[in-house]
Amino acid sequence: MPPRISVAMATYNGEKYIEEQLDSLARQAVLPYELVVCDDGSKDATIEIVRGFTVRAPFPVRININETNLGHSDNFLKAAALCRGEWIAFCDQDDVWHPNKLARIGEIIERYPGDQLALIGHTSFMATSNLELTGRRFPDFRRDEYIKRASNFGFFCIYGFSMVCRAQLINEIDSSLRPDICREIAFFDGHDQWISMVANAVGDIAYISEPLATWRRHDDALSWTPVAQNIISETMLSLSAVNPDEYFKLGNVAKETAESFQKISEKMPNGKSRERLMIASTRFFLLADNYFQRGELYKCPKRSLKVKALAKLARMNAYWGPKFHSLGWKSFVKDTMFALGFIG
């Protein structure tokens, strides 16, 4: 029996592009099990367009209108919680899915039976507001891969429009207990960031290199746009930044995520997911310690103190430990250059 894949769509004032997205769902070679639309108080014709689609949709469509505005992330999480399928595909209101998207996702699910696979991500084409391809792909998975549990960095993220997750990540893990600090920092606030971190903690992850959607970028888009120059600028900034507050902030995110995973696991019955969340909590505490110590390094006023702080990081195995909580060789190079006075 093919997997039942629900589509969770969060909407808000999306009348301009939503019909094209809905039409692309109807053209799927393998149809969704259902479409759940959660609207966050649209003031335009978004809901009227969706209701019109329900008449011609070749699959069930359910509409929920929020009494109060939840915001982008919580609206998506609510839509996902209302889904009834075993898998949930997140769907923006302004993109276009390729006809074979759900068929390819289904192939991957059937290729890896059992309950280990938790999350699937695929490559997408990037396009302008008029769906003119830019020649870029994002995410750009260069090859199909199958990643074992906890083999990604703790803060890794697959972006929501290219994400399909096992429903248990929504139904069994209380997202209301996710860290408050994540809601305060734009980079960590997304539903996709939370689901990715949970998936990495409790299960395996599959990447599909084939583009299965076209990601429309326009002025009203709610999600971040990875413009090439911005990526270059951010990379150069990260290589030269010496503000210890940034590392303390990341340490606090890791610490509160560890505490959040603890609280969630305490509410769960004994089982693999509970045990794995507890293990991930320990790993996030280690990541927090690494970032806090890195912050101490960048607070040091003298070279001798910087070298001692760097040596402590090395003794903590902060750079070369398991990928989940290690800072990596690039961080080691930067920190060494800082400790020796070449930057900062």
Secondary structure as the mmCIF struct_conf table of DSSP 4:
data_model
#
loop_
_struct_conf.conf_type_id
_struct_conf.id
_struct_conf.beg_label_comp_id
_struct_conf.beg_label_asym_id
_struct_conf.beg_label_seq_id
_struct_conf.end_label_comp_id
_struct_conf.end_label_asym_id
_struct_conf.end_label_seq_id
STRN STRN1 ILE A 5 THR A 11
BEND BEND1 TYR A 12 ASN A 13
TURN_TY1_P TURN_TY1_P1 GLU A 15 TYR A 17
HELX_RH_AL_P HELX_RH_AL_P1 ILE A 18 ALA A 26
TURN_TY1_P TURN_TY1_P2 ARG A 27 ARG A 27
BEND BEND2 ALA A 29 VAL A 30
BEND BEND3 TYR A 33 TYR A 33
STRN STRN2 GLU A 34 ASP A 39
BEND BEND4 LYS A 43 ALA A 45
HELX_RH_AL_P HELX_RH_AL_P2 THR A 46 ARG A 56
BEND BEND5 PRO A 58 PHE A 59
STRN STRN3 VAL A 61 ILE A 65
BEND BEND6 GLU A 67 THR A 68
HELX_RH_AL_P HELX_RH_AL_P3 HIS A 72 ALA A 81
TURN_TY1_P TURN_TY1_P3 LEU A 82 LEU A 82
BEND BEND7 GLY A 85 GLU A 86
STRN STRN4 TRP A 87 CYS A 91
BEND BEND8 GLN A 93 ASP A 94
STRN STRN5 VAL A 96 TRP A 97
TURN_TY1_P TURN_TY1_P4 PRO A 99 ASN A 100
HELX_RH_AL_P HELX_RH_AL_P4 LYS A 101 ARG A 111
BEND BEND9 TYR A 112 TYR A 112
BEND BEND10 GLY A 114 ASP A 115
STRN STRN6 LEU A 117 ALA A 127
TURN_TY1_P TURN_TY1_P5 SER A 129 ASN A 130
STRN STRN7 LEU A 133 ARG A 137
BEND BEND11 PHE A 138 PRO A 139
BEND BEND12 ARG A 142 ARG A 143
STRN STRN8 GLU A 145 ILE A 147
TURN_TY1_P TURN_TY1_P6 ARG A 149 ALA A 150
BEND BEND13 ASN A 152 ASN A 152
TURN_TY1_P TURN_TY1_P7 GLY A 154 PHE A 155
HELX_RH_3T_P HELX_RH_3T_P1 GLY A 160 SER A 162
STRN STRN9 MET A 163 ARG A 166
TURN_TY1_P TURN_TY1_P8 ALA A 167 ALA A 167
HELX_RH_AL_P HELX_RH_AL_P5 GLN A 168 ASN A 171
TURN_TY1_P TURN_TY1_P9 GLU A 172 GLU A 172
BEND BEND14 ILE A 173 ILE A 173
HELX_RH_3T_P HELX_RH_3T_P2 SER A 175 LEU A 177
BEND BEND15 ARG A 178 ARG A 178
HELX_RH_AL_P HELX_RH_AL_P6 ASP A 180 GLU A 184
BEND BEND16 ILE A 185 ILE A 185
HELX_RH_3T_P HELX_RH_3T_P3 ALA A 186 PHE A 188
BEND BEND17 GLY A 190 GLY A 190
HELX_RH_AL_P HELX_RH_AL_P7 HIS A 191 VAL A 202
BEND BEND18 GLY A 203 GLY A 203
STRN STRN10 ASP A 204 ARG A 216
TURN_TY1_P TURN_TY1_P10 ASP A 219 ASP A 220
BEND BEND19 SER A 223 SER A 223
HELX_RH_AL_P HELX_RH_AL_P8 ALA A 228 SER A 240
HELX_RH_AL_P HELX_RH_AL_P9 PRO A 244 LYS A 267
BEND BEND20 MET A 268 MET A 268
HELX_LH_PP_P HELX_LH_PP_P1 PRO A 269 PRO A 269
BEND BEND21 ASN A 270 GLY A 271
HELX_RH_AL_P HELX_RH_AL_P10 LYS A 272 LYS A 299
BEND BEND22 LYS A 302 LYS A 302
HELX_RH_AL_P HELX_RH_AL_P11 ARG A 303 ARG A 315
TURN_TY1_P TURN_TY1_P11 MET A 316 TRP A 320
BEND BEND23 GLY A 321 GLY A 321
TURN_TY1_P TURN_TY1_P12 LYS A 323 HIS A 325
HELX_RH_AL_P HELX_RH_AL_P12 TRP A 329 ALA A 339
TURN_TY1_P TURN_TY1_P13 LEU A 340 GLY A 341
BEND BEND24 PHE A 342 PHE A 342
#
